[in-house]
């Protein structure tokens, strides 16, 4: 059973070797889900070895999407996995970078905290890493804190983190820490064999840094035979029961069940000396998987964005569609559309005409905006369900001003600073800011909905809270004009008056939002905006099919009549 009263947290560390992108975040999230389903309180944190303070200034092609928490932290996309699996919010404390660690230490040095001392990686940097690792555990809120160490064992930038783990294992004691090392067991087609040598070398490198892994999770395309498990166990100083098969899965949401089958949670609890007699309750999770894998219908939704070549740039959006599809018992087939290819209106019409819905994605900068504006115009005129997020909403406002309200030079001051009709403009508090990192409007803000709006129908309540990441906003000077023209602001921030949601009268489903709803969608709580957007797309495609069937029947009748005549 879970402990009662103030908790003394145990620590699990997840490291990786051989190559990056093996799925440390998914393994960490899956283990956390299993432990949570047994009644334990669990949180996960990510330590990234890059020198940026946070990923907020990184191009999405560099590091995928920047995930934003309620408290305004710009973080690694793995925190999205943590929230989607655990259905619990994360915070600034859940993502730490080398840049922040060094910044903290250097700030203290300048303040005089180390006066007279030579500041070094050991002990000062490693002490700061250990302090951050233990922050969540010392709150008394958690039984277990899982810490994912980014990068690969052997990378120069990862060494201080591995050293901090080594020190913590010694300081906290054998039963209070656990190291899971994720590695690769490749299959060589030419030899017809699984090869353990990369795993052996990866573990040896970890041992050279003074850390003995307790559990080895092996990513593999083929099942691990018992003799391979024994070989890995012998070479890596672990028991055979501590060699875990991490087989490639159809979906990441299968992984908790695969890890349960491998008894990863039981092994971790045993090695941490945690008594727990509660079976993992994954019924709701299995219900979600059942709906996900057995859809009754399919909808095609276009995702129009600037970074579609790297799907991780829109990871949370893609996952929100998976959640919403399962909720509607239909498969969402995403069509990834580069916005720059839609500049030609005829090509835009060809690409979008067969879709059941279109989402215009967030982004920054001028590149590709003409294609986004063309996409909005096409779906608005053709009655195709539309969802615009952040920059997508702003493009919808610009498109409506230009093509409906007769303001051809309407623009955003982000792209055209001197436009005479700035329907989108920089927020007042942003105008004096010069630094780029961590200075946008970030985190969760309140939004009040109009009672007779589509937004109110979608959410089922009058006040909501959503996460933001932007510098530019709907210009309130134009609010009355837009409302009269039919593009209604229906969600307003009660404190600032900032327009958060716009929707179009007389359209089947047309919504633009300044915030990022995808960041709050989880397996157990799919976001209502995505659920209703997919539902609208499903209704649209079903009506389209009915119309096509009716047309075919009428054509057949006409042809039959001609034959009779």
FENGI-V131911 format. One record per residue. N is the residue number from 1. RES is the residue in one letter. PSI is psi in whole degrees, -180 to 180 (999 if undefined). OMEGA is omega in degrees with one decimal (NA if undefined). BURIAL is + if it has 16 or more other ideal C-beta (glycine too) atoms within 10 Angstrom, else -. Layout:
N&RES&PSI&OMEGA&BURIAL  N&RES&PSI&OMEGA&BURIAL
This chain:
1&X&154&177.0&-  2&X&146&-179.0&-  3&X&150&176.6&-  4&X&160&-178.3&-  5&X&-170&179.9&-  6&X&133&-175.0&-  7&X&140&170.3&+  8&X&106&-169.8&-  9&X&146&169.1&+  10&X&155&-172.7&+  11&X&128&174.5&+  12&X&130&178.4&+  13&X&134&178.1&+  14&X&114&177.7&+  15&X&168&-179.5&+  16&X&153&179.2&+  17&X&174&178.8&+  18&X&-59&-178.8&+  19&X&161&175.4&-  20&X&175&177.3&-  21&X&28&176.2&-  22&X&-19&178.4&+  23&X&38&177.5&+  24&X&-40&-179.3&+  25&X&-37&179.9&+  26&X&-40&176.2&+  27&X&-45&179.1&+  28&X&-44&-179.2&+  29&X&-39&-178.7&+  30&X&-44&177.1&+  31&X&-43&178.6&+  32&X&-41&179.5&+  33&X&-43&179.5&+  34&X&-44&-179.4&+  35&X&-39&177.1&+  36&X&-40&-178.3&+  37&X&-12&174.3&+  38&X&1&177.7&+  39&X&3&178.5&+  40&X&151&175.0&+  41&X&126&-171.6&+  42&X&144&168.6&+  43&X&162&-178.8&+  44&X&143&175.0&+  45&X&155&-177.9&+  46&X&130&175.2&+  47&X&114&-176.7&+  48&X&135&-173.5&+  49&X&4&-179.8&+  50&X&161&-170.1&+  51&X&-11&171.6&-  52&X&144&176.8&+  53&X&-41&175.2&+  54&X&172&-177.6&+  55&X&9&-174.8&+  56&X&-29&-179.0&+  57&X&5&-179.1&-  58&X&140&171.8&-  59&X&137&179.6&-  60&X&-28&176.9&+  61&X&-24&-179.2&-  62&X&-41&-167.3&-  63&X&15&-176.4&+  64&X&-164&-176.7&+  65&X&156&171.3&+  66&X&117&-177.5&+  67&X&137&-176.8&+  68&X&133&-179.8&+  69&X&171&179.6&+  70&X&-37&-176.7&+  71&X&12&171.6&-  72&X&14&177.1&+  73&X&133&171.6&+  74&X&118&-167.2&+  75&X&177&177.0&+  76&X&150&-178.1&+  77&X&-19&177.7&+  78&X&-26&177.3&+  79&X&-27&173.7&+  80&X&-42&176.0&+  81&X&-43&-179.4&+  82&X&-47&-178.0&+  83&X&-40&-177.9&+  84&X&-35&-179.9&+  85&X&-45&-172.9&+  86&X&-17&-177.6&+  87&X&35&178.9&-  88&X&138&-179.2&-  89&X&149&173.8&+  90&X&-178&-176.2&+  91&X&-175&177.9&+  92&X&-35&-176.2&+  93&X&-12&-176.2&-  94&X&-4&178.7&+  95&X&117&-178.7&+  96&X&139&177.4&+  97&X&163&173.2&+  98&X&-40&-179.8&+  99&X&-43&-179.3&+  100&X&-39&178.5&+  101&X&-51&-179.1&+  102&X&-38&179.1&+  103&X&-43&178.5&-  104&X&-44&-177.7&+  105&X&-43&-179.2&+  106&X&-38&176.5&-  107&X&-42&178.5&-  108&X&-38&179.5&-  109&X&-42&179.5&-  110&X&-30&-179.7&-  111&X&-18&178.2&-  112&X&12&-177.7&-  113&X&-27&-177.5&-  114&X&26&-172.4&-  115&X&125&179.5&-  116&X&-11&-177.2&-  117&X&149&170.6&-  118&X&120&-178.3&-  119&X&125&-174.1&-  120&X&167&177.7&-  121&X&-46&173.2&-  122&X&116&19.7&-  123&X&-10&-164.5&-  124&X&-47&179.0&+  125&X&-44&-179.8&+  126&X&-34&175.9&+  127&X&-41&179.1&-  128&X&-38&176.1&+  129&X&-47&-179.5&+  130&X&-39&178.8&+  131&X&-42&180.0&-  132&X&-35&177.1&+  133&X&-39&-173.5&+  134&X&-6&-176.5&+  135&X&-51&-177.8&-  136&X&-37&-179.2&+  137&X&-28&-177.1&+  138&X&-2&178.2&-  139&X&-20&-176.4&-  140&X&7&-176.9&-  141&X&-14&-169.2&-  142&X&143&170.8&+  143&X&-39&-174.8&+  144&X&135&172.7&+  145&X&120&178.0&+  146&X&127&-178.6&+  147&X&118&176.8&+  148&X&125&177.1&+  149&X&116&-176.9&+  150&X&164&179.2&+  151&X&-166&-177.9&+  152&X&145&171.8&+  153&X&130&-176.2&+  154&X&-22&174.9&+  155&X&139&-179.2&+  156&X&-43&-174.5&-  157&X&-18&-179.3&-  158&X&-13&-173.4&+  159&X&-45&-179.9&+  160&X&-33&179.5&+  161&X&-43&178.5&+  162&X&-40&177.5&+  163&X&-40&177.6&+  164&X&-39&176.2&+  165&X&-43&178.7&+  166&X&-45&-179.3&+  167&X&-42&-178.9&+  168&X&-38&177.4&+  169&X&-37&179.7&+  170&X&-40&-174.5&-  171&X&-39&-174.5&-  172&X&-24&178.7&+  173&X&159&-172.7&-  174&X&-39&-174.5&-  175&X&-1&-178.0&-  176&X&-7&179.3&+  177&X&153&-179.9&+  178&X&134&178.4&+  179&X&122&173.9&+  180&X&124&-179.1&+  181&X&119&178.9&+  182&X&127&-176.2&+  183&X&-178&-175.1&+  184&X&131&171.6&+  185&X&93&-174.7&+  186&X&156&176.1&+  187&X&119&177.8&-  188&X&114&-176.5&-  189&X&-41&-176.3&-  190&X&-35&-179.8&-  191&X&-17&-177.9&-  192&X&34&-175.0&-  193&X&151&166.2&-  194&X&138&-175.7&+  195&X&127&-177.6&-  196&X&-8&-174.1&+  197&X&-42&177.3&-  198&X&-38&178.2&+  199&X&-43&179.2&+  200&X&-46&-178.4&+  201&X&-38&-179.5&+  202&X&-43&179.1&+  203&X&-38&178.4&+  204&X&-39&178.7&-  205&X&-38&176.8&+  206&X&-41&178.8&+  207&X&-35&177.7&-  208&X&-26&177.0&-  209&X&7&173.7&+  210&X&11&-177.5&-  211&X&121&174.8&+  212&X&117&176.9&-  213&X&144&178.3&+  214&X&-34&179.0&+  215&X&137&177.3&+  216&X&118&177.3&+  217&X&125&-172.0&+  218&X&110&173.7&+  219&X&131&-176.1&+  220&X&152&176.8&+  221&X&-15&-178.3&-  222&X&150&178.7&-  223&X&145&179.5&-  224&X&114&175.8&+  225&X&161&-177.6&-  226&X&-35&-178.4&-  227&X&-33&176.4&-  228&X&-41&178.4&+  229&X&-43&179.6&+  230&X&-41&-179.6&-  231&X&-46&178.5&+  232&X&-43&179.7&+  233&X&-44&-178.0&+  234&X&-43&-177.6&-  235&X&-24&-170.4&+  236&X&9&173.3&+  237&X&38&175.7&-  238&X&164&176.0&+  239&X&156&-178.4&-  240&X&-36&179.7&-  241&X&-11&178.0&-  242&X&6&173.2&+  243&X&112&-171.3&+  244&X&132&176.6&+  245&X&123&176.1&+  246&X&80&-174.3&+  247&X&147&175.2&+  248&X&137&-175.0&-  249&X&157&177.6&-  250&X&-38&177.5&-  251&X&152&179.6&-  252&X&-23&-177.3&+  253&X&-6&171.8&+  254&X&-22&-168.8&+  255&X&-41&176.8&+  256&X&-39&179.1&+  257&X&-37&177.3&+  258&X&-40&178.8&+  259&X&-33&175.2&+  260&X&-41&177.8&+  261&X&-35&178.1&-  262&X&-2&179.1&+  263&X&36&179.6&-  264&X&-42&-179.1&+  265&X&-42&179.1&+  266&X&-42&-179.0&-  267&X&-43&-179.3&+  268&X&-43&179.5&+  269&X&-41&179.4&+  270&X&-45&-176.2&-  271&X&-23&175.8&+  272&X&0&179.6&+  273&X&44&177.2&-  274&X&119&178.0&+  275&X&128&179.3&-  276&X&115&-176.2&+  277&X&15&-178.9&-  278&X&129&176.6&-  279&X&146&177.9&-  280&X&125&-179.9&+  281&X&99&-177.8&-  282&X&23&-177.2&+  283&X&-46&-179.5&-  284&X&-38&178.3&-  285&X&-44&178.6&+  286&X&-34&176.3&-  287&X&-42&176.5&-  288&X&-45&-179.9&+  289&X&-37&178.5&+  290&X&-44&178.5&-  291&X&-37&-178.7&+  292&X&-41&-173.6&+  293&X&-8&-179.2&-  294&X&62&-177.1&-  295&X&149&178.3&-  296&X&-13&-177.9&-  297&X&175&179.1&-  298&X&139&172.2&-  299&X&145&177.7&+  300&X&118&-179.1&+  301&X&129&178.5&+  302&X&131&174.0&+  303&X&107&-176.7&+  304&X&115&-176.8&+  305&X&175&-178.1&+  306&X&-19&-171.9&+  307&X&30&-170.5&+  308&X&-16&177.9&+  309&X&-28&175.2&-  310&X&103&-175.0&+  311&X&-26&178.7&+  312&X&-17&178.0&-  313&X&-23&178.7&+  314&X&41&-173.4&+  315&X&-48&-176.5&+  316&X&-34&177.8&+  317&X&-46&179.8&+  318&X&-42&-179.4&+  319&X&-36&177.9&+  320&X&-35&176.6&+  321&X&-34&175.8&+  322&X&-46&179.1&+  323&X&-45&-177.4&+  324&X&-36&177.4&+  325&X&-45&178.6&+  326&X&-38&179.4&+  327&X&-32&178.9&+  328&X&4&-178.4&+  329&X&44&175.4&-  330&X&157&178.3&+  331&X&129&174.8&+  332&X&112&178.1&+  333&X&105&-177.2&-  334&X&132&173.4&+  335&X&114&-175.9&-  336&X&114&-171.2&+  337&X&119&177.3&+  338&X&121&-173.9&-  339&X&-29&179.9&+  340&X&-23&-179.5&-  341&X&-7&-175.9&-  342&X&11&-179.1&+  343&X&-37&175.6&-  344&X&121&-173.6&-  345&X&-36&-179.6&-  346&X&-43&177.5&-  347&X&-38&178.3&-  348&X&-45&-179.9&+  349&X&-40&179.1&+  350&X&-42&-176.5&-  351&X&-40&-171.3&+  352&X&-16&-170.8&+  353&X&-29&-178.2&-  354&X&5&-175.9&-  355&X&158&178.9&+  356&X&-8&178.9&+  357&X&155&179.3&+  358&X&130&173.0&+  359&X&124&173.9&+  360&X&120&-166.0&+  361&X&165&175.3&+  362&X&170&178.1&+  363&X&-178&179.3&+  364&X&152&173.9&+  365&X&173&-169.8&-  366&X&-30&-173.1&-  367&X&128&173.2&-  368&X&2&-174.5&+  369&X&-30&178.8&+  370&X&-38&176.6&+  371&X&-38&177.9&+  372&X&-41&179.0&+  373&X&-41&177.2&+  374&X&-40&179.6&+  375&X&-43&179.7&+  376&X&-44&-178.8&+  377&X&-44&-177.7&+  378&X&-49&-177.1&+  379&X&-31&177.4&+  380&X&-45&-177.0&+  381&X&-30&-176.8&-  382&X&-3&178.2&-  383&X&25&178.3&-  384&X&134&178.9&+  385&X&137&-174.2&+  386&X&138&171.6&+  387&X&123&176.2&+  388&X&131&-177.8&+  389&X&124&175.8&+  390&X&-106&177.6&+  391&X&-32&176.9&+  392&X&-41&175.3&+  393&X&-42&-179.0&+  394&X&-38&177.2&+  395&X&-34&177.4&+  396&X&-39&178.4&+  397&X&-46&180.0&+  398&X&-44&-179.5&+  399&X&-44&-178.0&+  400&X&-41&179.2&+  401&X&-42&-176.5&+  402&X&-47&-168.0&+  403&X&-14&179.2&+  404&X&-43&-175.0&+  405&X&-4&176.6&+  406&X&38&176.5&-  407&X&80&-171.5&+  408&X&-24&-179.0&-  409&X&15&175.9&-  410&X&137&-177.7&+  411&X&-178&174.2&+  412&X&141&178.4&+  413&X&-10&174.0&+  414&X&-40&-178.0&+  415&X&-32&-178.3&+  416&X&87&-173.3&-  417&X&-27&-173.9&-  418&X&22&179.1&-  419&X&137&179.6&+  420&X&-15&179.9&-  421&X&77&-177.3&+  422&X&80&-179.8&+  423&X&-22&170.8&+  424&X&127&-176.9&+  425&X&164&179.7&+  426&X&138&176.9&+  427&X&144&-176.1&-  428&X&-45&-176.6&-  429&X&-12&-180.0&-  430&X&-15&-169.9&-  431&X&-23&-179.8&-  432&X&2&-176.3&-  433&X&133&178.1&-  434&X&-33&178.8&-  435&X&145&-177.9&-  436&X&-38&-171.6&-  437&X&125&172.6&-  438&X&24&-174.6&-  439&X&0&177.9&-  440&X&177&170.9&+  441&X&107&-170.1&+  442&X&144&172.4&+  443&X&-170&-173.3&+  444&X&133&175.4&+  445&X&153&-179.0&+  446&X&154&176.9&-  447&X&128&178.6&+  448&X&130&-175.0&+  449&X&147&173.9&+  450&X&138&-170.1&+  451&X&-38&-175.1&-  452&X&20&-173.5&-  453&X&162&172.4&+  454&X&-37&179.5&+  455&X&-43&178.7&+  456&X&-39&177.2&+  457&X&-39&-178.2&-  458&X&-49&-175.4&+  459&X&-30&-178.6&+  460&X&20&177.0&-  461&X&167&-173.2&-  462&X&-29&-178.1&-  463&X&134&-178.9&-  464&X&170&174.8&+  465&X&126&-178.5&-  466&X&160&-176.1&+  467&X&143&-175.3&+  468&X&159&172.3&+  469&X&86&-176.5&+  470&X&163&174.8&+  471&X&-24&-173.6&+  472&X&156&-173.8&+  473&X&164&169.9&+  474&X&128&-178.4&+  475&X&112&-174.8&+  476&X&-17&177.3&-  477&X&-23&-178.2&-  478&X&3&-171.6&+  479&X&-47&-177.8&+  480&X&-40&-179.5&-  481&X&-43&178.9&-  482&X&-41&-178.8&+  483&X&-43&178.7&-  484&X&-33&-177.3&-  485&X&-11&175.1&+  486&X&-7&174.8&-  487&X&99&-168.7&+  488&X&128&166.4&+  489&X&115&-175.0&+  490&X&-1&174.9&+  491&X&122&-174.6&+  492&X&136&173.3&+  493&X&122&-174.3&+  494&X&-20&-177.3&-  495&X&-38&-173.6&-  496&X&-16&-175.2&+  497&X&4&-179.6&-  498&X&132&177.0&+  499&X&123&-176.9&+  500&X&-29&-176.0&+  501&X&136&169.4&+  502&X&148&176.1&+  503&X&156&-171.1&+  504&X&127&175.9&+  505&X&143&172.8&-  506&X&4&177.8&-  507&X&144&-179.0&+  508&X&-41&179.8&-  509&X&102&-176.0&+  510&X&106&-175.4&+  511&X&133&171.9&+  512&X&136&-178.3&+  513&X&138&179.6&+  514&X&-22&-177.1&+  515&X&-174&-177.7&+  516&X&87&-177.8&+  517&X&-26&-177.7&+  518&X&-24&-176.6&+  519&X&-13&-179.5&+  520&X&7&179.4&+  521&X&128&177.7&+  522&X&170&179.8&+  523&X&-46&-176.3&+  524&X&-19&179.2&-  525&X&75&177.6&-  526&X&143&-174.7&+  527&X&132&-176.1&+  528&X&-33&178.6&+  529&X&-44&179.2&+  530&X&-40&179.1&+  531&X&-46&-177.8&+  532&X&-31&175.7&+  533&X&-46&177.9&+  534&X&-39&177.8&+  535&X&-42&178.1&+  536&X&-39&177.2&+  537&X&-39&178.6&+  538&X&-44&177.0&+  539&X&-42&-179.8&-  540&X&-47&-177.6&+  541&X&-34&178.4&+  542&X&-41&175.8&-  543&X&-39&179.4&-  544&X&-43&178.5&-  545&X&-43&179.6&-  546&X&-43&179.8&-  547&X&-41&179.4&-  548&X&-40&178.8&-  549&X&-44&178.3&-  550&X&-42&179.4&-  551&X&-42&178.8&-  552&X&-40&-179.9&-  553&X&-45&179.4&-  554&X&-41&178.1&-  555&X&-43&179.4&-  556&X&-39&179.8&-  557&X&-41&179.3&-  558&X&-44&179.7&-  559&X&-40&178.4&-  560&X&-43&179.1&-  561&X&-39&178.8&-  562&X&-40&179.5&-  563&X&-43&179.8&-  564&X&-45&179.1&-  565&X&999&NA&-
